[in-house]
């Protein structure tokens, strides 16, 4: 237990990440697994007025197809999601 104490203290001091501000019923069509992402302290670095920020589950079978079909570029992975910047212009 003595060796675990420093790890427990570090874990207790590490802030939990903000949940991703995911919205909508699906990106491209209702029911799609990927969804738009809004702004928070983490995502604001990826937002662009010429692109949508989209989150897809990491385990989604057709991630590569999504990127090819939309022109999306992977910008981050967090909380079980892959974030893509998808150009809209």
N, C-alpha and C positions, 0 to 999 in steps of 0.2 A: 504494500500500500504506500510505503514511503516513496517509492519511485514513481508512483502514479500521480502524486500530489501536484508536481509542476505541470503535468499534462492537463490535469483537471482545471488548474488555475488558468492556463492558457485558453482552454476551451471555454471557460466561463467568461473570459474577457473578450473573446472574438464575437463581434456583432453578427447576428443572423442577417443574411442578405434580404433586401426588400423583395417581396414577391414581384414577379414580372407583371406589369399592367397590361394583361392580355384582354382583348375585347373583340367582339364580333362573333359571328356564327361559323366562320370558316373563311380562309383566304382563297379567293377565286370563286368559290361556290359554298353555299350553306352546307354544313356537315363536313367540310374538309378538315383534316387534322391540323393544318397550319392555320394560324390566326394572327391578326395584326397585333402589334405591341405599341403601347403609348410610352410616355416619358416618365422616368424616375431617375434617381441619382446614378444608376448604372447605365441605363439605356440611352441617356441623353448624348453620350459620346458617339452614338451610331445613327442618330436621327438626321435626316437630310430632307429638304423640301422637294428634292427630285426623286425620292425613293420612299417606298414603304418599308418599315421594319417589321419583319415577319418571324414568328417563332414556330418551329416545327419540332415535334417530339424526336429526341435523339434516336429512338428505336424505330422510327418510321421507315417502312420498307423501301419507299421510292424517293428518298432524299435527293439522290443524284438526278433523277428525272425532274423533280421539282426545280432544282437549280438550273438545269438546262432549259426547261420550258419557260421559266420566268426571267432568266438572265440574272437570277439572284446570286449574290456573292456572300459566302459565309463570313460573318464578322465576329462571332463569339459563340461560346457554348457555356450555358449556365443552367442550373436547376433542372437538368434533364431535357433542355431544349437546345436546338441549334438556331441561332439568330442569323437571318439573312437580310441584307439590304437589297431590295428588289426595285430596279428602276421603273419609274412610271412615265417617263418622257422618252 
